[in-house]
Amino acid sequence: MRHALMLALSTTIACAPEKPPALSLTVGKLQLDYQALTDIVKPVDVNTDDPVYGRFKHYRAFPLLPILERAFGDRASLKDRQLIIHATDGYAVPVTGDILTEDGAYLAFRDREHAGWEPIGPRKQDPGPLYLVWTGSDHRDTTTYPWPYNVARIEVVESLAVLYPRTVPRDETARRGHEIFLHKCVKCHAVNRQGGSVGPELNVPMNVTEYWTVDQIKAYVKNPATFRYGAMPANPDLTDVDLNALAYYLLAMKAQKQE
């Protein structure tokens, strides 16, 4: 009798409908809550080796591609487009369509190991309501594949230069550094009040080169932990040529301040 009761209870729990979480996501012109997302694609269990947490994790999540296709068109039409993923904390990560439409991208809405979300990152934040996660060993490379949490909005833009026109240098020699800034820095930092807001603004009211030396800036970008502990990631892939180009761009923008 007891065994039958336990079996019935476990069956009831297993078959219980998923409790809808409170979430809101803007994708292009679509305003999506949990029910609207389930109308596009059904949630699934995702198990992945998470490089942000640094260990294997288990999530409940929506496959991302069907959501992008509903908002912006099929995968083929998205491959050459530029997208921006916005987080509620001001983080804004640019990513190209060929990357974001790869198989293995999911928007996690529940941590299956915890009643709530396990705190994440150096600031021990709550990553909800949506966290972009990936499956597959190739997707653990966070320099290529973004793992943003607190995801609130995804949009398509013509280009990053069009999206952030006040970051574009007049000095043609500074264009290479500007490309590095858009690829590496704009997700967290702004120039002339355009870009992310997680990290400090780099040009107004004072340009960063007005209170740090160029050598300090290059060393800090390469390995921030040698200066101070914080959320700034290291950039070991940037060469001396890259760092010189980035520093030249920041110097050039000192003469181009715009509020």
C-alpha positions in Angstrom: 0.0 0.0 0.0 2.8 2.4 1.0 4.7 1.6 -2.2 1.6 2.2 -4.4 1.0 5.5 -2.6 4.6 6.7 -3.1 4.4 5.6 -6.8 1.2 7.6 -7.3 2.7 10.7 -5.6 5.9 10.5 -7.7 3.7 10.2 -10.9 1.7 13.2 -9.9 4.8 15.3 -9.3 6.4 14.2 -12.6 3.2 15.0 -14.5 2.6 18.3 -12.8 2.5 21.3 -15.2 5.5 23.5 -15.2 4.9 26.6 -13.0 5.2 29.7 -15.3 8.1 31.9 -14.2 7.7 35.7 -14.3 9.8 36.8 -17.2 9.7 39.3 -20.0 11.8 39.3 -23.2 11.8 41.8 -26.1 13.0 40.3 -29.4 12.8 42.8 -32.2 9.2 44.0 -32.1 7.9 41.0 -30.2 7.1 41.3 -26.5 7.3 37.8 -25.0 6.3 36.4 -21.6 6.6 32.7 -20.6 3.4 31.7 -22.3 4.3 33.5 -25.6 7.6 31.8 -25.6 6.1 28.4 -25.1 3.8 29.1 -28.0 6.9 29.5 -30.2 9.0 26.6 -28.8 8.6 24.2 -26.0 11.1 24.3 -23.1 13.6 21.5 -22.6 16.1 20.2 -20.1 19.7 21.4 -20.8 22.8 19.9 -19.3 26.0 21.8 -20.0 29.6 22.5 -18.8 29.1 26.1 -17.9 32.3 28.2 -18.1 30.8 31.1 -16.1 30.0 28.9 -13.1 33.1 26.7 -13.9 31.3 23.4 -13.6 28.5 21.3 -15.0 25.0 22.8 -14.7 21.4 21.7 -15.3 18.8 24.2 -16.7 15.3 24.4 -18.0 15.5 26.5 -21.1 14.0 27.6 -24.5 16.0 26.8 -27.7 17.0 30.2 -29.0 16.9 29.7 -32.8 13.1 29.4 -33.2 12.6 32.6 -31.2 15.0 34.5 -33.4 13.4 33.1 -36.5 10.0 34.1 -35.4 11.2 37.7 -34.8 13.7 38.3 -37.6 13.3 35.6 -40.3 14.9 32.2 -41.1 18.4 31.2 -40.1 19.8 31.8 -43.6 18.6 35.5 -43.6 20.1 36.0 -40.1 23.6 34.7 -40.7 25.1 38.0 -42.1 23.3 40.3 -39.7 24.5 42.0 -36.5 22.6 41.4 -33.3 22.8 43.0 -29.8 21.8 41.2 -26.6 20.9 43.6 -23.8 20.9 42.8 -20.1 19.0 44.6 -17.4 22.3 45.6 -15.7 23.5 47.7 -18.8 25.6 44.9 -20.4 25.1 45.0 -24.2 26.9 42.3 -26.1 27.2 42.4 -29.9 27.2 39.1 -31.7 26.9 38.2 -35.4 24.0 36.1 -36.7 26.2 33.3 -37.9 27.3 32.7 -34.3 23.9 33.2 -32.5 22.0 30.9 -34.9 24.3 28.0 -34.3 22.7 24.9 -32.8 23.3 24.7 -29.0 22.1 28.2 -27.9 19.4 28.2 -25.2 17.7 30.8 -23.0 17.6 29.3 -19.5 14.9 30.4 -17.2 15.3 27.9 -14.4 18.3 26.4 -12.5 17.3 22.8 -12.0 19.7 22.4 -9.1 18.2 25.2 -7.0 14.8 26.5 -5.9 16.1 29.9 -7.1 19.1 30.9 -9.2 22.6 30.2 -7.9 24.5 33.5 -7.7 26.8 34.0 -10.7 29.9 35.9 -11.6 32.3 38.0 -9.5 29.5 40.1 -8.2 27.4 37.1 -7.2 24.4 38.3 -9.2 21.1 36.5 -9.8 21.3 35.5 -13.5 17.6 35.4 -14.0 15.1 35.8 -15.4 17.0 34.6 -18.6 20.5 33.4 -19.1 22.0 32.6 -22.5 23.7 29.2 -22.2 25.3 26.9 -24.8 25.8 23.1 -25.2 28.8 21.5 -26.8 32.5 21.8 -25.9 33.2 24.3 -28.7 30.7 26.8 -27.2 32.6 27.1 -23.9 34.9 29.7 -25.6 33.4 32.9 -24.1 35.4 35.1 -26.4 33.4 33.9 -29.3 30.2 32.7 -27.8 28.5 35.1 -25.4 27.0 33.8 -22.1 25.1 36.9 -20.9 22.7 36.7 -18.0 19.9 39.0 -17.0 18.9 39.0 -20.7 16.0 41.4 -21.4 16.2 42.3 -25.1 17.6 41.1 -28.4 17.7 43.4 -31.5 19.1 43.4 -35.0 21.1 46.5 -36.0 22.5 47.6 -39.4 26.1 47.7 -37.9 27.7 48.6 -34.6 29.1 51.8 -36.1 25.5 52.8 -37.0 24.2 51.9 -33.6 27.0 53.8 -31.8 27.9 56.7 -34.2 29.5 58.9 -31.5 32.1 56.2 -30.9 33.4 56.5 -34.6 36.7 58.3 -34.8 37.4 61.0 -37.4 41.0 59.9 -37.5 41.3 57.2 -40.1 44.4 55.8 -38.3 42.2 55.1 -35.3 39.7 52.9 -37.1 41.5 49.6 -36.3 41.4 50.5 -32.6 37.7 51.4 -33.0 37.0 47.9 -34.4 38.7 46.4 -31.3 36.7 48.6 -29.0 33.5 47.5 -30.7 34.5 43.8 -30.6 36.0 43.7 -27.1 34.9 46.8 -25.0 31.5 48.2 -26.1 29.5 45.5 -24.3 30.6 47.0 -21.0 32.0 50.4 -21.7 30.7 53.6 -23.4 32.5 56.2 -25.4 30.6 59.5 -25.6 27.7 57.9 -23.7 27.2 55.2 -26.3 27.8 51.5 -25.4 27.4 49.4 -22.3 27.1 50.8 -18.8 28.5 48.0 -16.6 32.0 49.5 -16.8 33.2 53.1 -16.7 32.6 55.6 -19.5 35.9 56.1 -21.3 35.7 59.5 -22.9 33.5 62.0 -21.1 33.8 64.1 -19.1 37.4 62.9 -19.0 39.1 60.6 -21.5 40.7 57.6 -19.8 44.1 58.7 -21.1 43.8 61.9 -19.1 44.1 60.0 -15.8 45.9 56.8 -16.8 49.0 56.5 -18.9 48.9 54.5 -22.1 51.2 51.8 -20.7 48.8 51.4 -17.7 45.8 51.2 -20.0 47.4 48.5 -22.2 48.6 46.5 -19.2 45.2 46.8 -17.5 43.2 45.6 -20.6 45.6 42.7 -21.0 45.4 41.5 -17.4 43.1 43.6 -15.0 43.8 41.3 -12.0 47.4 42.7 -11.8 45.8 46.1 -10.9 42.7 45.2 -8.9 40.1 42.4 -8.5 36.8 43.0 -10.2 34.5 42.1 -13.0 36.8 43.2 -15.9 37.9 40.1 -17.9 41.4 39.5 -19.0 42.2 39.7 -22.8 45.2 37.4 -23.3 44.3 37.1 -27.0 45.1 40.8 -27.7 48.5 41.3 -29.2 50.8 44.3 -28.6 49.7 45.6 -32.0 46.1 45.3 -31.0 46.7 47.0 -27.7 48.6 49.8 -29.4 45.7 50.3 -31.8 43.2 50.4 -29.0 45.3 52.9 -27.0 45.6 55.1 -30.2 41.8 55.0 -30.6 41.2 56.2 -27.0 43.8 59.0 -27.5 42.1 60.1 -30.7 38.7 60.2 -29.1 40.1 62.7 -26.5 39.7 65.4 -29.2 36.2 64.2 -30.1 34.2 64.4 -26.9 30.4 64.5 -27.2 27.9 64.5 -24.4 
